Every structure is written in C-alpha cells, then in structure tokens.
C-alpha cells in the first residue's frame, strides 16, 4: 500500500508541476520572458537544490520521455511546413540545418581543443550537442513581441529551427560512440552519417505515405485520427532507430509528407498536435530542470560562459555567413539570422546521451550545455525584438491573424469548411463581391440568425461566415479576414482587378507576358481553348476553371457541344495586409494592360466591356 501511495503522490506532483508550467506561461507572455527558461526554472525550483527538494537523476527515463516528446514535436514541425509556400526559403534553411550545424560543431570543437584544453573528440561532441537552434523559443518570443519577420528571413529561420535537430542528433550519437571507444572521426564517420540519413529519409517517406493512405481510406471513429497519427509517429521513430537510422529525421520527413498531402481530418489532427507539442515541451523542459543540480553549475560556469560567448559571437555567425552569403542574402539578413540562434531543450536533451553511453567526462557535457542554453536565452532571448527592428527584419505593419475555425468534411480530403468573423476593416467586408472564386459561401450567422448563402447574399461586417475552401488555400484566408491597416483599407476601397473577357484563340504566352505570370510549362504554346481541351477534354462545361498562377485563372463562360465559345480571365484582388511588395502591377498599369489585352485579343480592337 505504501508503494501505491508513493505512486499516487508522484502523479499528483507531476501534474502539479505541469500546471505550474502552464500558468507560468502567462507570466512569460506578459513580460516577454523566454518560455523555455520559465519551464526550466520551475523544474530547478522543484529539484534537489530548490524548495521542492525532489531528487531526480534518472537519465534513462529522461532520454526515453525526451525522445518521444521530441519525435512528436518534430513531426508537428514537418506537418506545418508547406513546401509550396516556403519554396524560396527551402534551400537556405536546409543549408543552415545541415552545413550550418556541421560548421558550428566543428568551430566549437576546434575552439574547445585549442583554448579550453578538451580533447578533439570531446570538443566536437560538445559542439554537436549545442549546434541546433530551438524553434519554439524563437517564435514564441517573436509572437509575444508582436513582431512578424519579412517573408524570406522568417521562413528560413522557421524551417531551419524545425529541421536542424536531426543533424545535431546524428553528430551527437556518432561522436558519443567514438568517445566511448576512444576513436577519432574519419571517413567512416561520414559514411555512417550518410547511411543513417538515407535510412531515416526513406523510413520517413514510407511512414508518411502509410499515414496518408490510412487516414484517407480508413473510417476511424471520431477523435481517433490525431491519436492514430501520434501513435504512428512514435512507431516510425522507434522502428527507424531500431534499424540504426535517424528516427528524428524520419518523423520530420513523415510530417512533411502528411502536411503536404490531402488528408482527411487535417484540422482535427493539427489542433490536437498543437496541444500535444505544448505538453511535450512542458514535460521535457520540466524534467531537464529537475535533472540539473544548480550547485554543480557554478563549477562549470567559466567554461560554459566562454563557450556560450564564442558560439554567439563567432561560431553561429561564421556558419550563417558561410551558408547564406553565396545564396544572395544581404548583410542585415545574415546578421539577424546569426543572432537568432537560441539554444533550447534539444541541446540539454542531447547532453544526456554521453551519460547514458558511459562516455568519459560525461557530467561536463550536461552542465556546460545547460549553462550555454541559459546564457543564450538570457542574452539572445530578451534581445530578439530589438535585433529584428535594428536590422530591419521586422515588418512595419504586421498582419493581424484572423480567428479562423476549420472543420473537416467527411469523405472530402481536399476541401474544408472554414468559419471566420467578418471584421469591418477586413478585405472581406470592404470588397465582398471580389472574394476569390474558389471560396464558396455556405452559412452566414447574422444578428443571431443562421442563414444559408442564398438567403444571406453578400457577407457584411459583423457576420460570422462559413465557406468551403480547398485545403491548400486555407492559410490564405487570413489575408481576407484579418484587420487591415489604414493604408490597405484605402487601397481595398479603390482597387479592382476583377474578371475580363478573353478570346478562345488568344495565346496563353501573350497573356502571360501582359500580366507577368509564370504559366505551367505544359500549357506553354497553347491557346485558351487548347488549354481547356488539354485539361478537360470532353468533360469541359460552363464554369470550368483553369489556374494559370496563384492570382489568376481562366473561366469557361460559354460552352456548346464541348467547344469553348467564350472565356474570361479572373484576377484575384487580394490586398496583402503586411503591405509587402504586391505580386500584381499597380492598378494603373493593370488598367493599361487590360485595354491593350482587349484591343489585341477581342474583336480586333473594338471596345469591349468587362464581364459583369
């Protein structure tokens, strides 16, 4: 009975720590404190040197729970990375996540060997442990600071932070094995890393494909889709690691596959994973805080401070310059990316690996890594917002996020029902007639009454509207329903692109030239009618659509006996609420192009009115 009482007490204490961690996040949000630091402090206060007095030294349990938590966090990071929306940043971010991590580890290793007196293998192992950045810490601080970064640098840092952990894990595990057997890195090390990476990527693609097929073909009871995904994630991680592949890379790749595919119940899965990743981070941070003994940190303070300063001022900047300078990034972008290199729970988690493996001088890795993370959070964590403004990386007019509700449609894998309030200063309220054609209204809640689309007519300010939207375009709705700054409100009131008639025999190449579009290569050299024929064949009907670019599509207006008689070009009029450089030419230029287009392609110069 005593053991049962002890177990119950342990459950109560564990749940209490999690509650304290959750409540402390409110304090962090108010004062901009790095959230990871708050959780670590709560764990340390509950530990052996704090008021809690809990003695915890189980490195094996920490590694087991930390591995599971990190696998879920990495899968969620891959799930939320839309390759179509971040294509420009994919190359730079992957360079930072691979070459950048390796260069950082190498520089710290050489510095530790030459200055700190460690052996070369010890220095390289320590460098690998602290080489990766923490995505959660970076973007929590940006959010609490009310900042949005410029698109290229923001996407680069986001993908880098979510994808550089597997590389750090590779290096740490391999170098730990070398430290245990007192060997030196060589060609075999590179071969081992390559083999683990290839196996991890292959298992990730396979696991993500299995998850996609299963979600779309299996009719699971309501609420089980997210649990199925999490169980499959942990299974992929465990199986890949068992076969000596990179389990962390596998789950990240699996998340990429699922997130960039059309899957059933995606809204429920993403919402559940958002909560699950928060829980995983809190549990992992609290355990790491319990594991450290603050009194031992004093002994390693000089070493930790020296390595932390070298990492912030030389190691990370040198790696970022090597990776981003050849890719055309400007000095302010590179300098800001160099400073936003916060270390987090992954570094402390990896520091437990040498202890589990029985590597020589194991306490040094954990205590130095813990100290480096603390310094990074204290110094870089509180200066991210000023650095973003100093280097000009913060948008002057950040876009407010829309309160959006997504509902999965049973049997539909490529469409979702999306609900959002219609703010009076949003584009949807100012230009309801110009909403994209792919956004189909279903229900409108107005003045407490529920109306269908026909009864409600055009949406109005104060409505709560529900639409059917393609899954791959859901993220673009924030631009329609978020509050606009004053300049954008003025532009939304006076700007109109709309829909214009085009002749069926108009060459698509000329349309692309006039409207500065990149049309799909398979449509190059075709006319409007030929393009519809290639796409639809005998299935062409009035209302058929053909996408040319992310802001333009062709619409079949009159079809008789399978022949296209009339068509129109529809340009989506969506104001960019962040006031970035628009993808379309200025309104006056569009008007001139419109006049030239109709004089050239319709009725040989006779005037023609826009489609009503």
N, C-alpha and C positions, 0 to 999 in steps of 0.2 A: 504493500500500500504506500509505503514511503516513496518508492520509485515512481509510482503513478502520480503522487502529489508533486514530486520534483518535476516530472514531465509537464504537468499542467501549469506549474509555475513558470517553466521555461517558455511555454506557449504564450502565457499572459505577458511575460516580459518582452518576448519578441514582438508581439502585436503592439505593445505599448511603445516600443522603440520606433516601429513603423509609423504609428500615429504621431509621435513627436516629430519624426522626419517630415511627414506631410504638413503638419501645422507650421513647422519652421520654414517651409517653402513660402508661406505668406510673408514672413519677415524678410526673406531673401528678395521677393518680388518688390517689396516696399522700398528697400534700401539698395537694391541692385547688387546684393551680395552673391558671389558665385555659389550656385546651388550645391554643387559637389562639395564645396568647403563646408557648408552648413551640415550636410549629412555626415561628413567625416567628423566634424566637431561633436555632433550628437553621439556618434559611436565612441569617440575617445572619452567623452564625459561619462559614458556608461561603462567604460573599460576599467582595467585594474588600477590605473592611476587616477581615475576620476571619482566623483561622488558615488557612481553606481557600483564600483568595486567588482564588476564582473570579470572573472579571469577566463580569457578565451585564447587558445593558442593552437587550434586545430587547423593547420594549413591544408590538410587533405580535404576537409569539408568545405573550406573556403574556396579551394580550387574547383571542387565539384559544382557547388552552387554558382560560383562566378562564371564557370564555363557555360552552364545552362543559361544564365542570365545574359551573358554576352552574345550567345548564339541568337537568342530572341531579339536582342537589340539590333544586331547586325542584319537579321532577316528583315526587320521593320525598316531599317535604313535603305536596304535594297528595294523593298516594296514601294517606298515613296519616291524613288528616283525615276523620273520619267525621262528616258533617253531621248525621246523626240523633242523635249523641251529644254534639255541641257546639252545638246549635241556640241555646241560651241565650246563648252567648258569641259567636255569629256576628256579630251587629250591632255590639257594642262593638269587637270585634277588627278588623272591616272599617273602622270609623270611624277607629281608630288607624292602620290600614295606608294609608288614603287621606288623610283630613283631617289626621290627626296628622303624617304625613310632610310634607305641604304646609306646615302651620303651623310645624313645626320648621325647614324650609328657609327659610321667609320670615323668621322671627325671627333666625336666624343671618345671613341676608343683610343685614337692616337693621342688625344689630349690627356686622357687618364693615364696612358702608358708613359708619356714623356714628362708630365708635370706632377701627377698625383702618386706615381710610384706603383700603380697596379700593373699586373702582367697584361700582355696584349689581349689575351683571350678574356680576361676579366673586364678590361676596358670596353671591348667590343660587345660583350654581353650586357654590360650596364648601359651602353649606348643604345642597344636594341630595345631594352626594356623601356626607356624613356623617349623613344623616337616617334611614337604615334601621338596624334592630337585627339582631343575629346570633342566630338561634335555637340553633345548635349550641353556642355559648359559654354561653348562658343555661342550657340544660337539662343540659349536661354538669356544670356547677357545682352545680346543684340535686341531681343524681344523686350526685355524689361527696360532697356534704354530707349525704346520707342524708335529704333533705327531699322531701316531697310537698306541693304547694300546695293550698289549698282549691279546689274544683272550678271555680267561676266565674272566679276570677282566673287560675288555672293554664291553663285552656282559652283564655282571652282572650289571654294573653301568647304561648301556643304558636301560635295561628292568626295573630296579628299578626306575629310574628317570621318565620313562613313565607310571609306574603303581602305584606309591605310592600316587598320588594325590587323588584318590577316598577314600582311608583310612583316609587321613587328613580331607577330606570333611565330612566323616561320623562323626568323632570325633568332629569337629567344630560345626556342626549343632546340634548334640545331646547335647553337653555341653553348647551351647548357650541357648537351651531350658531350661536346668537345671538352668543356671544362671538367666534367666528371672523369673522363678518361685521360685528361692532361694532354690532349692533342692540339694541333694547330689547324686553322682553317686553310683549305686549299681548293683544288678543282672539284674534289668530291663533295665539298660543302655546296658549291653552286649546283652540282648535279642533283643533290638531294633536295635543295630548294625548288628546283625546276620540276622535279618529279612530284613533290607534294603539291605544287601549284597546279600542275596539269590534272592530277587526280582530283584535287578539290574542285576545280572548274568543271570537270566532267561530271562529277557526282552532283554538283550544284545544278547544272543544266538538267540532268536526269531527274533530280528531286523536284525542281520547279515545274518541269513538264508533267510529272506524275500528279503534282498538286493541282495544276491547271485542268488536266483531263478529269481528275476525280471530282473537283468542285463543280465542273460543268455537267458531268454525266450522272453523278450520284445524287439522289434526292434525300438529303440528310434532314433530320428533324430540326426545327427552328432553334437557332442558337448554337448548334454544334459545328457550324462551319469554322468559326475562329479557333475553337478547341482542336479541331482536326488539323488546321494549319500549324498551330503551335506544336502539337504532338509530332507532326511530320517534320517540322524544323529541327526539333531535338533529335529525332531519329536520323535525319540526314547528317547532322553534326556527329552523332555518336558513331554511325556506320563509317563515315569518311575517316574519322580519327582512328577507328579500329584498324582500317586498312592502311594506316600511316600516311593519309593525305591531310590536307589542310581543311579541317572541319569548319573553321571560321570563314574561310574563303568560300566554301561550299554553300553555307547558309546565306551568305551575302549574294552570291550568284543566283541561288534559288529565289531569293526575294526579288531580284531584278527580273527574272523570268516571269514570275507571277504578276508583279506590278506592271509589267509592260505587255500583258496579255489581257484578253477579255475574259473575266471570270465572274461566276455567279457569287452573289453576296459580298462583293468587294466593300461596300460601305460598312457592313457589319464587321468584316474582318479588320479593316483599317482602324475603326473606332476601338475595337477590343484590343488590338495590338498597341494602340496609343496608351491605353491604361496599363497594359501588361508591361510595356517598356518602362513606364514610370515606376511601377512596382519593382521591376528587376533592378533598376538603377538605385532605388532607395535601399533595397535589401543588400545589394553588393557594396554600396558605399558604407552602410552601417557596419557590415561585417568587417570591412577593411579598417574602419575606425576602431572597432573592438580589438582587432588583431595587433595593432601597433601599441607599443609601450612608450608613452611620451618621454619618460625619463631617459630612455635609450637614445632618443633623437638628439639630445644635447651632445652626445659623444660624436655623432656623425654630422653635426651642424657645419663645421668648416668645410668638409668635403662636399656636402650637399649644396651649400651656398655657392662654392666655387664652380661646381658643375652646372648648377642652375643658371648662373650668370653667363657662363660660356655658351650654354645651349641657347639662351635668349638673345645674346648679342652677337654670336659668331656662328654657332652650329646651324641653327634654323635659318638665319638669313642667307648663309652661304648655300645651303641646299636649295632654298627657294629661288635664289638668283640663277643657279645652275639650271634649274628646271624651267623657269618661266621666261627668262631673258630671250632664249632662242625662239620662243613662241610669240614674240611681239608684245609682251606685257610692258606697260610703262613703269618707270621707277616708283611713282607713288603706289601703283597697284602691287608691285613686288614688295615694297617696304611694309605696306599694310599686311599683306599675306604673311610676311616674315614675323610680324609682331603677334598676329592672331594664330599662335601655335600653342594653345593651352594644353597642358598635360592633365590627364584625368585618371579615372578609376582603372582604365586598362593598364596603365603603367604600373600602378600599385599591384594590380592583379597578376601581371606578368612577373613581378618581383617575388611572388611566392613560388614560382617554378623552380629556381635553383635550390630553395629549401627542401621542396618535395623530392628533388632528384639527389639530394645529398651533396651538392656542389661545395667545394671549399669556399670559406669566407661568405657563406650564404646570408648571414644577418646584414652584411654590408649592402647587398643589393636592395633588400626590402627597405631598410632605414634611409639610405641615400635616395632611392626612388620616391619614397614618401615625402622626404624633405623637398625634393625637386618639384613635386606636384604642389605642395603648399606654397612655395615661393612663386611658382607660375600663376597660381590662382590669385594670390595676394597682389602681385605686381601687374601681370598682364590682365587678370580678370577685371580689375577695377579701372583699367585704362582703355578697354576696347572701344567704348563710345567716343571718348576724346580722340583716340587714334583714328577712328573712322572719319571724324569731322576734319581732323588735321590733314590727313592725306587726301581728302576729297572723295572718299569712297561711299559716304552716306548720301542717299537720295534726299534732296532738299524738301520734297513733298512726298513722304511715304504714303503708300496706298493703304487706306483702312480696309481691314478684312471684313468681308460680308458674313453675317451669321447664316450659314447655309446648312440645310438638313438634307441628307442623301438617303434615299430609300431604294433598296434593291427590288427589282421586279422579278417575280418568279418566272422562270423559263427564259428570261432575257439576260444574255451575257454581255451585250454591247450597249445597253441603254440603262439609264437610271432615272428615277423620279427625284427631282431636286426641288426643295422648297426654300424660299428666301423672302425676307421682308423687303418691301419696296420703299426705300428712303426717298424723301422729297428731293434731295440733292444728288441722287444717283442717276446714272445714264438711263436706266430702265424707266424711271419716272419722267425724265425730260424728253426722251425720244422713244416712246413705247412702240411707235409704228416702224421703227428701224431695228428692232431686235433681230438677231440672226435667224435665218430660215430654219436652221436645224434645231432651234429651241421651240418646242411645241407646248403651248399652254394647255393645262388640264383642269385645274381647280383654282379658284381665287376666293380667299376669305376676305370679305369686305364688310365693315361695320357689323361684325359679329355674325354675318350670314355667309353660308357656303354656296358659291355659285360655280356652275361649270363654265368652260371657256366661252361658249356661245352666249350665255346669259350675262357674263361679266363684260364682254367686249375687251377694249384695250385696258391694260392694267393701269392703276393710278397710284399716286403716293398714298401710303398708309395701308395698301393691300398686303396680304401675305399670299404669294403666288407659288403654285406648284407647276413644274414643267417636266416634260420628258426630254432628256438630253443624251446624246452619245457619251459613253463613258470616258472616251479620250478627250472630251471637250469640257468636262465638268469643272476643271480647275480654272477655266477661262471666265467662269460666271462671276467671280469676284470683281472683275473689271466692270461688269454691268450693274451690280447691285451695291457696290461699296460707295461710300460718300466721296464726292468729287471735290477737289479744291476749287476755289473761286474761278481761277483761270480756265479750268477744264469745264466748269458749268457753262461759262460763256461760250466756249468752243462747241459744246454739245448742243446749245440752242441754235447756233448759226450754221453749223456744218452739216452737209448732207451729201452723201455719195449715191446711195440708192441703187436702182436697177435700171439698166439701159438695154434697149433692143439691139441685137446684132443679127447680121445676115447669116443664114446657114452655111454659105460658101466662104465666109470670112476665114482667112488663115489664122490658126492659133499662134503662129510665130509672130504675126503682126500685132495681135492682141497683147502678147507677152512683152513686145518691145514698147508699145504705147503705155502699158500700165506697170512696167518694171517688175514683171512676175517671172518666177522660175517655174515653168510648167514641167510636168513629169516628162522624162525623156521619151517614154513610149508614145506620147502624144505629139512629139515634135514633127513638123512637116504635114500635119493633118489639118483639114478644115473643121469648123464647128460640127457640121453634120457627120463627117467621117469619124470624129472623136466620139460622138454619141453612139454611132454604129459599132465602133470597136468595143465600147463599154457595155452596151445593152443588147446589140443585135436585134433580134425580132421582139425583144421584150420592151422596147422603147415605147413610152407612153407620155402623155401630157403631164408635166410636173417632174419628170425625171431630172436628176441633178448630176453635175459632173464637177468635181472640185479641181480647180486649177492651182490655187495657192491657199495659204492659211487665211486669206481675207477675200478671196474671190472664187465664185463658182458660176458655171453655166446652168441655165434652167431651160428645159424644153417647154415652150409655151403652146405651140400648136403642132400636133402630130396626127397625120392621116395615113392609114394603110401602112404604118410602120415608117413613114417618111417624115423627116423633120421639116416643117414649113416655117416656123417662127421660133426664135430663141432669144434669150436675154442674158446679159452679164450682170450678176449681182455682186456688188462690193459691200462687204460688211463695214458698217460705220460704227466702230467701237473705239471710244476715246481711251487712251492709255492713262489711267489715273495717276501713275507715277510721273507723268509728264516727261517720259523718256522720248528719244527721237522716234517719231512715228514711222510705221512701215509704209504708209501711203504718202504720196506727194501732197503738198499744200492744197487747200481747196481750190484756189485759183488755177493752179496747174492742172488739177483733175478736171476742172470745167473746160479748160482749153483742150485737153486730151479727149474729153467727151465730144466736143464739137468736131475735132479732127476725125475721131473714130466714125461718127455717123456720116460725115460728109464723104468719107472714103469707102465705108463698108455698107452703107444703106442707101438705096435708091440713087446712087451715083451723084451725090452732092445735094439731093433735095432735102429740105429740112424735115426732121422727124422728132416727135416729142418723146420724152422718156416714158417708159412703161408706167402706167398708173396702178 
